[in-house]
Amino acid sequence: MQITDKAGAVRAGEEIDPVAVKKFLQDNIPDLSGDIRITQFPSGYSNLTYMVEIGKRQMVLRRPPVGAKVKAGHDMSREYRVLKALYPVFPYCPEPLAFTEDTSIIGAPFFVMAKLSGIILRKDLPPELPFSADKARDLCRNLTDLQAKIHSIDVQKSGLDFIGKPTGYVERQVDGWSQRYRRAKTDDAPDCEVIMAWLKEKMPPDTAQPTIVHNDYKFDNVVLDPERPEKIIGILDWEMTTYGDPLLDLGNSLAYWVEENDPDYMKMIRTMPTNMPGAWTRKEILAHYEMQTGRSTAQFDFYYAFGLFRLAVIAQQIYYRYYNKITTNPRFATLIYAVNALEKTAIKVIESSTL
C-alpha cells in the first residue's frame, strides 16, 4: 500500500523562486545535485509547506503564510531550534537540515527538513485506505500514547529550556489568546466575551508537572506507516511548541476531534476522519490519557473550552486577513463559519460545566 501524502501545483500567490532555493540548499547541504522541482502540500491554513526535490533527494520547506499578522506563531528560527534539540531524543520529529532569515531568497525566513514519507490523514479516509473498527481503535490508542510520550520528554536534558516558562503558563495563554481574538475580530464575528470571562474566572493554578506542549497535535500532523497505517512514524508542525500544562495541549487536540454524534455545525467544520467507525470518542481519549499519565482530568471542561476558543481565534486570525483583503485565498472565506461553530460549542461546554 502506497497511499502517501502528495504535493501538487503551487497555489497562485504562494510561489517561491526555485533558482534561489537551489543555490541556498547547495550552499548549506552537502552532496545535492540535479534539477530542482518544487510543489506544494495541499492543506493547512498556517505556515506554507513545499516539497523540494533536487535529483533524488526529497526535502520539505516551510515558510510563513503570505500576509501573516502574527509573528510568534510563524517563527521559523524557533521551530528550527526546537527540531535541532528534539530530533536526537525524539526521532518521531523530522530531521532539520538548514535555516535562513535572509528574506531576499523567497521573501520570508524559511527552513528545510528531511521529508518523512508516509500517510497523512485529511478530512476523509481515501477509498484505497479502509480502516477496520479495530485498526481505527489501535490508531487512536497510538495517537494518545504518543501524546503522552511527548509529555514525558525531559525538557532540561534535551536542551529545550528555551521554549518557554511554565510559571504563569495558563494565565498567559488565556490572556494572550483573548487579546489576539479582540485584535482580529471582524464585524461579522461573535464577540466571545462570555467565553473569555469564563476562562479567566475558571483557570486552574500552574501545574506541578509542566511538560513540552506540542500545541497542534492532531491527525493531520502525524505521519502513518504506509504498510501499517495504524502505526505512527512521525509528528510534524512543531512551530508552536512550548513548555507548560500538558492538559492544555490535550484540550487543544480534542478541540479538533469531531465525533459522529456531534451537532451538524461541528460536523461541517471537521477536517480529519475523527468520526470513522471505531474511532475513540473524546471521553475515551481522555480516560486513556489519564490512565497512561496518572494526571487528573477533573477540570477538563476548562481545557476543552479553552481549546475550542483557541481554535476559533486561529480561524478568526486567518479570516481577518481575508476580510481585510490582505490575502485573496478563497479557502479562507468560509472560516467565519468555523469561528461561529466553535464559539457555539464552547458556550455549550460552559453552560453544562460543574466547575
C-alpha positions in Angstrom: 0.0 0.0 0.0 1.5 3.4 -1.0 -1.2 6.0 -0.2 1.2 8.7 0.8 0.7 12.4 1.2 1.3 14.1 -2.2 2.3 17.6 -3.1 0.8 19.3 -6.2 0.9 22.6 -8.1 1.9 25.6 -6.1 -1.0 27.9 -5.4 -1.2 31.3 -7.1 0.4 34.0 -4.9 2.4 31.4 -2.9 5.2 30.7 -5.5 8.8 30.6 -4.5 11.9 31.0 -6.6 13.4 27.6 -7.4 16.8 29.0 -8.6 17.3 30.9 -5.4 16.2 28.0 -3.3 18.5 25.6 -5.1 21.5 27.9 -4.6 20.8 28.2 -0.9 20.4 24.5 -0.4 23.5 23.6 -2.3 25.5 26.1 -0.2 24.2 24.6 3.0 23.6 20.9 2.5 26.3 18.6 1.1 26.0 16.4 -2.0 23.0 18.0 -3.6 23.0 17.8 -7.4 20.4 17.6 -10.2 17.4 19.6 -11.3 15.1 21.2 -8.7 11.4 20.7 -8.6 9.1 22.5 -6.2 5.5 21.5 -5.4 3.2 22.4 -2.5 1.3 20.3 0.0 -2.4 21.0 -0.3 -3.9 21.7 3.1 -3.2 23.7 6.2 -4.0 27.3 7.0 -0.8 28.2 8.8 2.7 28.0 7.6 3.1 27.1 4.0 4.8 23.8 3.2 6.5 22.8 0.0 8.1 19.6 -1.4 11.6 20.4 -2.7 13.2 17.7 -4.9 16.8 18.0 -6.1 17.9 15.0 -8.0 16.6 12.0 -5.9 16.7 14.0 -2.6 13.3 14.9 -1.2 13.0 17.7 1.4 10.3 19.9 2.9 10.5 23.6 3.0 8.4 25.7 5.5 7.8 29.4 5.4 5.3 31.8 7.0 2.0 32.4 5.1 1.7 35.4 2.8 0.5 38.4 4.7 0.8 36.8 8.2 -0.1 39.2 11.0 1.1 37.1 14.0 4.9 36.8 14.2 5.1 34.5 17.2 3.1 31.7 15.5 5.3 31.8 12.4 8.8 32.0 13.9 10.9 29.9 11.6 14.1 30.1 13.6 12.3 28.9 16.8 10.8 25.9 15.1 14.1 25.0 13.6 15.8 25.3 17.0 13.1 23.1 18.5 13.7 20.4 15.9 17.5 20.6 16.3 17.2 20.0 20.1 14.4 17.4 19.8 15.5 15.2 17.0 18.3 13.4 18.9 16.0 12.4 21.7 12.7 12.1 19.9 13.2 10.7 16.4 9.5 11.0 15.6 10.1 14.6 14.6 11.7 15.3 11.1 15.4 16.0 10.9 16.2 19.7 10.4 18.6 20.5 7.6 19.0 24.2 7.0 17.5 27.6 8.1 17.9 31.2 6.9 16.5 34.6 8.0 17.5 36.0 4.6 14.2 37.3 3.2 15.8 38.1 -0.2 15.7 34.4 -1.2 12.0 33.7 -1.2 10.6 36.8 0.5 10.4 35.4 4.0 12.6 33.4 6.5 12.3 29.6 6.0 13.8 26.3 6.9 14.2 22.9 5.3 13.9 19.5 6.8 14.1 15.9 5.7 10.9 14.5 4.3 9.0 11.9 6.4 7.3 9.7 3.8 4.0 8.2 4.8 0.3 8.6 5.0 -1.2 11.8 6.4 -5.0 11.7 7.0 -7.0 14.6 5.7 -10.7 15.2 6.0 -11.9 11.8 4.9 -10.2 8.4 4.5 -9.2 7.7 0.9 -11.1 4.8 -0.7 -7.8 2.9 -1.0 -7.3 3.1 2.8 -10.0 1.1 4.5 -9.7 1.2 8.3 -11.5 -1.6 10.2 -13.0 -0.6 13.5 -10.2 -2.4 15.3 -7.5 -0.6 13.3 -9.2 2.7 14.0 -9.1 2.0 17.7 -5.5 1.0 17.5 -4.6 4.2 15.7 -6.5 6.3 18.4 -4.6 4.4 21.1 -1.3 5.0 19.4 -2.1 8.7 18.9 -3.0 9.2 22.6 0.0 7.1 23.8 2.4 9.2 21.7 1.0 12.5 23.0 1.6 11.1 26.5 5.2 10.3 25.4 5.7 13.8 24.2 4.6 15.0 27.6 7.2 12.7 29.2 10.3 14.2 27.4 12.8 15.7 29.8 12.9 19.4 28.8 16.1 20.1 30.7 18.1 17.1 29.5 17.1 17.7 25.9 18.2 21.3 25.9 14.7 22.6 25.3 14.7 25.1 28.2 14.4 28.0 25.7 10.9 27.0 24.6 9.0 28.7 27.4 8.4 29.3 31.1 5.8 27.1 32.8 5.2 29.6 35.6 2.0 31.5 34.8 1.6 29.5 31.6 -2.2 29.0 31.7 -2.8 32.7 32.6 -0.6 33.8 29.7 -2.5 31.6 27.3 -5.9 32.8 28.4 -4.9 36.5 28.3 -2.8 36.1 25.1 -5.5 34.3 23.1 -8.2 36.7 24.4 -6.1 39.7 23.2 -5.5 38.1 19.8 -9.2 37.5 19.3 -10.1 41.1 20.2 -7.5 42.4 17.8 -8.6 40.0 14.9 -12.3 40.4 15.4 -14.3 41.5 12.4 -17.8 43.0 12.3 -19.3 39.6 11.3 -17.6 37.6 14.1 -19.1 36.8 17.5 -17.7 38.8 20.4 -16.8 35.7 22.6 -16.7 37.9 25.7 -18.7 35.3 27.7 -16.1 32.6 26.9 -13.1 34.8 27.7 -14.6 35.9 31.0 -15.3 32.3 32.0 -11.9 31.1 31.1 -10.3 33.9 33.1 -12.5 33.0 36.1 -12.1 29.2 36.0 -8.4 28.9 35.0 -6.5 26.4 37.2 -3.2 27.2 39.0 0.1 26.2 37.5 0.7 22.5 37.1 3.3 21.0 39.4 4.4 18.8 36.4 4.9 21.0 33.4 5.9 19.3 30.1 6.6 20.0 26.4 3.4 21.2 24.8 3.2 20.5 21.1 0.2 22.9 20.6 -1.0 21.4 17.3 -1.1 17.7 17.9 -3.7 16.1 15.7 -4.3 13.5 12.9 -3.1 15.6 10.0 0.1 16.4 11.8 1.1 12.8 12.3 2.7 10.5 9.6 1.5 6.9 9.3 3.3 3.9 8.2 2.1 3.0 4.6 2.3 -0.7 5.4 0.7 -0.5 8.8 -1.4 2.7 8.8 -2.4 2.3 12.5 1.3 2.9 13.3 2.6 6.5 13.7 6.1 7.0 12.4 6.4 10.8 12.6 5.0 14.0 14.0 5.0 17.3 12.2 4.4 21.1 12.8 6.4 21.9 15.9 6.1 25.7 15.3 4.1 26.4 18.4 5.9 24.1 20.8 6.3 25.4 24.3 6.7 24.4 28.0 3.6 24.3 30.2 0.5 22.5 31.2 0.0 19.2 29.2 -3.7 19.2 29.7 -3.9 22.4 27.7 -2.2 20.5 24.9 -4.8 17.8 25.2 -7.6 20.3 25.2 -6.2 21.9 22.1 -6.1 18.5 20.4 -9.6 17.5 21.3 -11.0 20.8 20.0 -10.3 19.3 16.6 -11.9 16.0 17.5 -15.4 15.9 15.8 -17.4 12.8 16.6 -20.2 11.2 14.6 -22.8 12.3 17.2 -21.7 15.9 17.3 -24.0 18.7 16.1 -24.2 19.3 12.4 -22.5 22.7 12.7 -19.4 20.9 14.1 -19.5 18.2 11.5 -19.4 20.9 8.9 -16.0 22.1 10.1 -14.5 18.6 10.5 -11.0 18.5 8.9 -10.0 14.9 9.9 -11.6 11.5 9.9 -12.1 11.5 13.7 -15.6 10.1 13.0 -14.5 6.9 11.3 -16.1 3.7 12.5 -14.2 2.5 15.6 -12.7 5.9 16.4 -12.5 6.7 20.0 -14.7 9.4 21.5 -13.2 12.4 23.3 -14.1 10.8 26.6 -12.3 7.6 25.7 -9.2 9.5 24.7 -9.3 11.5 27.9 -9.7 8.3 30.0 -6.8 6.6 28.3 -4.6 9.6 28.7 -5.4 9.8 32.4 -4.6 6.1 32.8 -1.3 6.5 30.9 -0.1 9.6 32.7 -1.7 9.5 36.1 -2.9 13.1 35.7 -6.3 14.1 37.0 -8.7 15.4 34.3 -11.3 16.6 36.7 -11.1 20.1 35.4 -11.1 19.2 31.7 -14.1 21.3 30.9 -11.8 24.3 31.2 -9.1 22.8 29.0 -11.6 21.7 26.3 -13.4 25.1 26.3 -10.0 26.8 26.0 -9.1 24.5 23.1 -12.3 25.4 21.3 -11.8 29.1 21.9 -8.2 29.0 20.8 -9.1 27.2 17.6 -11.7 29.9 17.0 -9.0 32.5 17.4 -6.7 30.8 14.9 -9.6 30.6 12.4 -10.5 34.3 13.1 -6.9 35.5 12.6 -6.8 33.8 9.2 -10.2 35.1 8.3 -9.2 38.6 9.3 -6.6 38.5 6.6 -9.2 37.5 4.0 -11.8 40.0 5.3 -9.3 42.9 5.1 -8.1 41.7 1.6 -4.6 41.0 2.9 -5.0 37.7 1.1 -7.4 36.7 -1.6 -7.2 32.9 -0.9 -10.8 31.7 -1.3 -10.2 28.9 1.2 -10.3 31.5 3.9 -13.7 32.9 3.2 -15.6 30.1 5.0 -13.6 30.3 8.2 -16.1 32.7 9.8 -18.5 29.7 9.8 -15.9 27.7 11.8 -15.5 30.6 14.3 -19.3 30.6 14.9 -19.4 26.9 15.3 -16.6 26.8 17.8 -18.0 29.7 19.8 -21.3 27.9 20.0 -19.7 24.7 21.2 -17.6 26.4 23.8 -20.7 28.1 25.2 -22.4 24.7 25.5 -19.4 23.3 27.4 -19.5 26.3 29.7 -23.3 26.1 30.3 -23.1 22.4 31.2 -19.9 22.6 33.2 -19.9 22.0 37.0 -16.6 23.9 37.5 
